Amino acid sequence: MAQVSWVDWVFLAVVGLSVIVGLVRGLLYEVMSLLGWVVAYVAAQAFGFAVAPSIPVGAPARGSISQRRS
């Protein structure tokens, strides 16, 4: 079996480090994304009834699809 040179070890170290950094970044992104959904759900449950009266019901928005059909 051929000996592994120092260049091969450096190459493997760089590739390995890149893989680890990519995994950590991807995991962190997914965890923060899921945390955002949890925070949005909690905020909707906490403030939904306070905000609901300010949302108009029945009147379509100007330029909405329901106005274009008629």
Kinemage of the C-alpha trace (Angstrom):
@kinemage 1
@onewidth
@group {chain A} dominant
@subgroup {mainchain}
@vectorlist {calphas} color= white
{ca met a 1} P 0.000 0.000 0.000
{ca ala a 2} L 1.333 3.423 -0.925
{ca gln a 3} L 2.215 5.906 1.749
{ca val a 4} L -0.040 8.918 2.243
{ca ser a 5} L 1.855 12.175 1.785
{ca trp a 6} L 1.402 15.323 3.821
{ca val a 7} L -0.413 16.965 0.891
{ca asp a 8} L -3.053 14.240 1.024
{ca trp a 9} L -3.495 14.776 4.765
{ca val a 10} L -3.893 18.535 4.293
{ca phe a 11} L -6.425 17.933 1.527
{ca leu a 12} L -8.390 15.493 3.705
{ca ala a 13} L -8.290 17.921 6.645
{ca val a 14} L -9.635 20.793 4.525
{ca val a 15} L -12.405 18.634 3.060
{ca gly a 16} L -13.296 17.229 6.487
{ca leu a 17} L -13.394 20.683 8.058
{ca ser a 18} L -15.563 21.963 5.215
{ca val a 19} L -18.001 19.093 5.727
{ca ile a 20} L -18.227 19.754 9.466
{ca val a 21} L -18.754 23.504 8.979
{ca gly a 22} L -21.451 22.812 6.384
{ca leu a 23} L -23.264 20.401 8.681
{ca val a 24} L -23.189 22.863 11.578
{ca arg a 25} L -24.421 25.742 9.423
{ca gly a 26} L -27.212 23.647 7.948
{ca leu a 27} L -28.260 22.317 11.334
{ca leu a 28} L -28.230 25.802 12.827
{ca tyr a 29} L -30.351 27.105 9.936
{ca glu a 30} L -32.940 24.347 10.376
{ca val a 31} L -33.089 24.748 14.154
{ca met a 32} L -33.616 28.504 13.816
{ca ser a 33} L -36.297 27.917 11.183
{ca leu a 34} L -38.198 25.536 13.447
{ca leu a 35} L -37.787 27.930 16.362
{ca gly a 36} L -39.325 30.663 14.204
{ca trp a 37} L -42.408 28.508 13.598
{ca val a 38} L -42.744 27.839 17.332
{ca val a 39} L -42.442 31.549 18.160
{ca ala a 40} L -45.017 32.401 15.469
{ca tyr a 41} L -47.464 29.845 16.887
{ca val a 42} L -47.017 31.107 20.444
{ca ala a 43} L -47.439 34.727 19.308
{ca ala a 44} L -50.599 33.851 17.370
{ca gln a 45} L -52.053 32.104 20.409
{ca ala a 46} L -51.091 34.948 22.743
{ca phe a 47} L -52.100 37.940 20.614
{ca gly a 48} L -54.674 36.526 18.195
{ca phe a 49} L -57.738 37.668 20.108
{ca ala a 50} L -56.298 41.155 20.643
{ca val a 51} L -55.511 41.625 16.935
{ca ala a 52} L -58.644 39.979 15.512
{ca pro a 53} L -60.972 43.006 15.922
{ca ser a 54} L -58.705 45.146 13.722
{ca ile a 55} L -58.897 42.698 10.783
{ca pro a 56} L -61.791 43.563 8.447
{ca val a 57} L -64.116 40.693 7.613
{ca gly a 58} L -66.245 40.436 4.490
{ca ala a 59} L -64.881 43.362 2.484
{ca pro a 60} L -62.357 42.146 -0.120
{ca ala a 61} L -59.136 44.037 -0.564
{ca arg a 62} L -58.904 46.456 -3.461
{ca gly a 63} L -57.693 44.610 -6.571
{ca ser a 64} L -58.278 41.173 -5.094
{ca ile a 65} L -59.145 38.125 -7.187
{ca ser a 66} L -62.789 38.150 -6.074
{ca gln a 67} L -63.218 41.667 -7.496
{ca arg a 68} L -61.658 40.720 -10.843
{ca arg a 69} L -64.127 37.882 -11.448
{ca ser a 70} L -67.187 40.121 -11.326
